Amino acid sequence: MKVGEKAPDFTLNDSDGKDWTLSEHLGEKVVLLFYPADNSPVCTAQLCSVRDNWEEYSETGATVVGISTDSPESHKLFAKDNNFPFKLLADTNGKVIDKYGVKSWIPGKSARAVVVIDKEGIIRSHEVQSLSMFRPSDEEVLIEIGKADSF
């Protein structure tokens, strides 16, 4: 997966068991926040930080979703316990993780990664953390979202 390429389409279940399809968001900037696991310390800190800075994320006009291999049921509890204002998507078979090249060294998990897709469906940022214990700062993510407007 390279910056400048068309983002591969996919459909995943959200925490309510409803389909969420990337191509249905053409015309919107989309941010895919890949993370290893619900309720793990670093993942919880990362997604809670997005929640705490939600006003800034909202101002970008981007649709933000979290993606891990956890089940929709796990996502539902995780989102409810932490009051996330964004959807969590369940890639239970890891196919989207494979498509986007964000496989973790932990078997069956996603690496921590941020993918920004512009309104035309082109990948404008594809950042993968080599060590899942480190998370990107909100400032870094917001800068990458902003860059998607300049294409």
DAWO-V738361 format. One record per residue. SS is DSSP state (H for helix, E for strand, C for the rest). Layout:
BEGIN
SS
SS
END
This chain:
BEGIN
C
C
C
C
C
E
C
C
C
C
E
E
E
E
C
C
C
C
E
E
E
H
H
H
H
C
C
C
C
E
E
E
E
E
C
C
C
C
C
C
H
H
H
H
H
H
H
H
H
H
H
H
C
H
H
H
H
H
H
C
C
C
E
E
E
E
E
E
C
C
C
H
H
H
H
H
H
H
H
H
H
H
C
C
C
C
E
E
E
E
C
C
C
C
H
H
H
H
H
C
C
C
E
C
C
C
C
C
C
E
C
C
E
E
E
E
E
C
C
C
C
E
E
E
E
E
E
E
C
C
C
C
C
C
C
C
C
H
H
H
H
H
H
H
H
H
H
H
H
H
C
END
